[in-house]
Amino acid sequence: MTGNKEFKPFLRWAGGKRWFVKYLDVILKDFQYKNYHEPFLGSGAVFFHLPQNNQSFLSDLNTELINAYVQVKDNVDAVIDKLQSFENTKEHYYSIRNKCFDSGISKAAQFIYLNQTSFNGIYRVNLKGVYNVPFGYRSKDHIQAEILRKASIKLQNVNLRSGQFDEGLKRIEAGDLVFLDPPYTITHNDNGFIKYNEKLFREEDQHRLSSFISSVIQKGAFYLLTNAAHEDIRDIFQSNEPIELSRASLIGGKKAKRGKYKEFLFTNLEVNQDSLIKATHERGC
Ligand SMILES: C[S@@+](CC[C@H](N)C(=O)[O-])C[C@H]1O[C@@H](n2cnc3c(N)ncnc32)[C@H](O)[C@@H]1O
């Protein structure tokens, strides 16, 4: 079962998995699963890439993010109308950023607008929970009506929920596929767990994720977990030996340069590592 390019994420998202779908196509080739679960949804790069399945269960801890998905699913034209009333200028950006909208549709439009016009598309809030990313000076159209309409089609009949990744365990059945992409709380060098991320996804959350995976396996379901390539992570998820994936990444601020990063992939699916490496290299990756 391999994916397609018809549908695209409508958000920019830190840790987005667009780069991973070429590996996924190789891993899931000839593999049939029942329902699909993605509890760290973000921009949903993997969900939008995969073909439509029996049922999909998508969730994320970020309630504003999930509201944006719900409104794109149920009220896409109203969201587009609202987006069209917003301008991609610095002045307008800060006035929209400071507004408290009442309706779910306006909140979704605000969320998508800020995501598309902000500095780098990251979702960052201050200690009071107020979004504080500066204006991005991007020339790109912030409305993307076609991508939103297609996303809305793909989201029909999908279950959307905000909450903790392990709250959806009871819905997972034998033969289902669960894709897990938690925030990376490990640095790419050897410094271990990142301090500033401690509130976001702590070491204990990684252990909770490991128990969740044990339950998924016990149910007879399949999982794919991407995580930072670090020995601490290898120790926590030790029941399976990880596959090392490599990806190009832009690092640094003003002195940005391209680097190659390794990430771990843990799974209970049968993966032929040679064919994975061969297929992704043949495609010039
Ligand atoms: C690395 S991002 C996922 C990126 C996604 N795969 C994509 O392609 O855009 C991790 C996501 O997990 C969410 N998250 C963080 N902690 C969580 C938790 N405890 N339970 C559920 N979701 C959580 C974040 O809000 C974020 O959207």
The ligand as a Tripos MOL2 file, in Angstrom:
@<TRIPOS>MOLECULE
LIG
   27    29     1     0     0
SMALL
NO_CHARGES

@<TRIPOS>ATOM
      1 C1          6.7760   16.1110   15.9080 C.3       1 LIG1
      2 S1          5.1480   16.7380   15.9800 S.3       1 LIG1
      3 C2          4.2850   15.6980   14.8550 C.3       1 LIG1
      4 C3          4.5580   16.1130   13.4510 C.3       1 LIG1
      5 C4          3.7240   15.3930   12.4260 C.3       1 LIG1
      6 N1          4.1100   14.0080   12.2600 N.3       1 LIG1
      7 C5          3.7900   16.1160   11.0960 C.2       1 LIG1
      8 O1          4.0520   15.4860   10.0490 O.co2     1 LIG1
      9 O2          3.6010   17.3460   11.0890 O.co2     1 LIG1
     10 C6          4.5960   16.1970   17.5300 C.3       1 LIG1
     11 C7          3.1570   16.5790   17.8760 C.3       1 LIG1
     12 O3          2.8280   15.9540   19.1250 O.3       1 LIG1
     13 C8          1.9660   16.8100   19.8550 C.3       1 LIG1
     14 N2          2.1070   16.4010   21.2650 N.ar      1 LIG1
     15 C9          3.0510   16.7690   22.1670 C.ar      1 LIG1
     16 N3          2.8900   16.1200   23.3250 N.ar      1 LIG1
     17 C10         1.8230   15.2920   23.1630 C.ar      1 LIG1
     18 C11         1.1520   14.3520   24.0120 C.ar      1 LIG1
     19 N4          1.5640   14.1320   25.2610 N.pl3     1 LIG1
     20 N5          0.0920   13.6700   23.5040 N.ar      1 LIG1
     21 C12        -0.3480   13.9060   22.2390 C.ar      1 LIG1
     22 N6          0.2490   14.8010   21.3890 N.ar      1 LIG1
     23 C13         1.3180   15.4760   21.8500 C.ar      1 LIG1
     24 C14         2.4350   18.2000   19.5240 C.3       1 LIG1
     25 O4          1.3790   19.1330   19.6920 O.3       1 LIG1
     26 C15         2.8830   18.0590   18.0640 C.3       1 LIG1
     27 O5          1.8640   18.4520   17.1640 O.3       1 LIG1
@<TRIPOS>BOND
     1     1     2 1
     2     2     3 1
     3     2    10 1
     4     3     4 1
     5     4     5 1
     6     5     6 1
     7     5     7 1
     8     7     8 2
     9     7     9 1
    10    10    11 1
    11    11    12 1
    12    11    26 1
    13    12    13 1
    14    13    14 1
    15    13    24 1
    16    14    15 ar
    17    14    23 ar
    18    15    16 ar
    19    16    17 ar
    20    17    18 ar
    21    17    23 ar
    22    18    19 1
    23    18    20 ar
    24    20    21 ar
    25    21    22 ar
    26    22    23 ar
    27    24    25 1
    28    24    26 1
    29    26    27 1
@<TRIPOS>SUBSTRUCTURE
     1 LIG1         1 GROUP 0 **** ****
